[in-house]
Amino acid sequence: MASGNTEESLSINAELAAFKAGIMEQHGKCKPENLTITLIGSILKGTHVAEEDRPRMVTLVDFALEYLESRFLKKQITYQTYYNHRSYLRVFSDFERFHTGGKSMTLMKLNPVKSSI
């Protein structure tokens, strides 16, 4: 901590306090048994991303089912549309599992393709 009551020392102390708060927040998200020197180093460098802050791996079918259900609950689509689309997604899921050996496509691995039409 910087000593004195000058504007510069107060600014330095505020930056140090914010830096410490960030480190303590990241440290608090880690399980004590998982703390390693590498993990502590990444926290101090500011490169560590806590598990709950990482994007979760959502499959294409799960995403589509959640979206479909949210539209039905908001009464944006009828039950018949909801039921039909849910059935299509189940068939697609079976097709996907059969042709990929049980591995589902995740949204993070999909890339948009420009249409030439």
C-alpha positions as CSV (number, residue, x, y, z in Angstrom):
1,M,0.0,0.0,0.0
2,A,1.2,3.5,-0.7
3,S,1.5,5.8,2.2
4,G,0.3,9.4,2.4
5,N,-2.9,11.2,1.5
6,T,-2.0,12.5,-1.9
7,E,-4.2,11.9,-4.9
8,E,-1.6,9.6,-6.4
9,S,-1.3,7.4,-3.3
10,L,-5.1,7.1,-3.0
11,S,-5.3,6.1,-6.7
12,I,-2.6,3.5,-6.2
13,N,-4.3,2.1,-3.1
14,A,-7.6,1.9,-5.0
15,E,-6.0,0.0,-7.8
16,L,-4.3,-2.4,-5.4
17,A,-7.6,-3.0,-3.5
18,A,-9.4,-3.7,-6.8
19,F,-6.6,-6.1,-7.9
20,K,-6.8,-7.9,-4.5
21,A,-10.6,-8.1,-4.7
22,G,-10.3,-9.7,-8.2
23,I,-7.8,-12.3,-6.9
24,M,-9.8,-13.1,-3.8
25,E,-13.0,-13.6,-6.0
26,Q,-11.2,-16.0,-8.3
27,H,-9.6,-17.8,-5.3
28,G,-13.0,-18.1,-3.7
29,K,-14.4,-19.9,-6.7
30,C,-11.6,-22.6,-6.6
31,K,-11.8,-25.7,-4.5
32,P,-8.9,-25.8,-2.0
33,E,-7.9,-29.3,-3.2
34,N,-7.5,-28.0,-6.8
35,L,-5.2,-25.1,-6.0
36,T,-1.8,-25.6,-7.7
37,I,1.0,-23.2,-8.4
38,T,-0.1,-23.1,-12.1
39,L,-3.6,-22.2,-11.1
40,I,-2.4,-19.5,-8.6
41,G,-0.1,-18.1,-11.3
42,S,-3.0,-17.9,-13.8
43,I,-5.2,-16.1,-11.2
44,L,-2.4,-13.6,-10.5
45,K,-1.9,-13.0,-14.3
46,G,-5.7,-12.6,-14.7
47,T,-5.9,-15.4,-17.3
48,H,-7.9,-17.9,-15.1
49,V,-11.6,-18.5,-15.9
50,A,-13.6,-20.2,-13.2
51,E,-15.5,-23.3,-14.1
52,E,-18.9,-21.7,-13.6
53,D,-17.8,-18.7,-15.8
54,R,-16.8,-21.0,-18.7
55,P,-19.3,-21.5,-21.5
56,R,-21.1,-24.8,-21.1
57,M,-21.1,-27.3,-23.9
58,V,-24.7,-27.3,-25.2
59,T,-25.7,-29.8,-27.8
60,L,-27.6,-28.6,-30.9
61,V,-30.6,-30.8,-30.0
62,D,-30.8,-29.6,-26.4
63,F,-30.6,-26.0,-27.4
64,A,-33.4,-26.5,-30.0
65,L,-35.6,-28.3,-27.4
66,E,-35.1,-25.5,-24.8
67,Y,-35.8,-22.9,-27.4
68,L,-38.9,-24.7,-28.6
69,E,-40.2,-25.2,-25.1
70,S,-39.7,-21.5,-24.3
71,R,-41.7,-20.5,-27.3
72,F,-44.5,-22.8,-26.4
73,L,-44.6,-21.6,-22.8
74,K,-44.7,-18.0,-24.1
75,K,-47.7,-19.1,-26.2
76,Q,-45.8,-18.1,-29.4
77,I,-46.6,-21.5,-31.0
78,T,-49.4,-24.0,-30.6
79,Y,-49.2,-27.3,-28.9
80,Q,-49.4,-29.1,-32.3
81,T,-46.3,-27.2,-33.6
82,Y,-44.5,-27.8,-30.4
83,Y,-45.3,-31.5,-30.5
84,N,-44.3,-31.9,-34.2
85,H,-41.0,-30.0,-33.9
86,R,-40.1,-32.0,-30.7
87,S,-40.8,-35.2,-32.7
88,Y,-38.6,-34.0,-35.5
89,L,-35.8,-33.2,-33.1
90,R,-36.0,-36.6,-31.5
91,V,-35.7,-38.2,-35.0
92,F,-32.7,-36.0,-35.8
93,S,-31.1,-36.9,-32.5
94,D,-31.4,-40.6,-33.3
95,F,-30.0,-40.0,-36.7
96,E,-27.1,-38.0,-35.2
97,R,-26.3,-40.6,-32.7
98,F,-26.3,-43.4,-35.3
99,H,-24.1,-41.5,-37.7
100,T,-21.6,-40.1,-35.2
101,G,-21.2,-43.1,-32.9
102,G,-23.2,-41.5,-30.1
103,K,-21.5,-38.1,-30.1
104,S,-23.7,-35.1,-30.3
105,M,-22.9,-31.8,-32.0
106,T,-22.2,-28.9,-29.7
107,L,-23.1,-25.3,-30.5
108,M,-19.5,-24.2,-29.9
109,K,-18.3,-26.5,-32.8
110,L,-20.8,-25.2,-35.4
111,N,-19.7,-22.6,-37.9
112,P,-22.1,-20.5,-40.0
113,V,-21.7,-21.0,-43.8
114,K,-22.6,-18.4,-46.3
115,S,-25.2,-19.6,-48.8
116,S,-24.3,-19.2,-52.5
117,I,-28.0,-19.0,-53.4
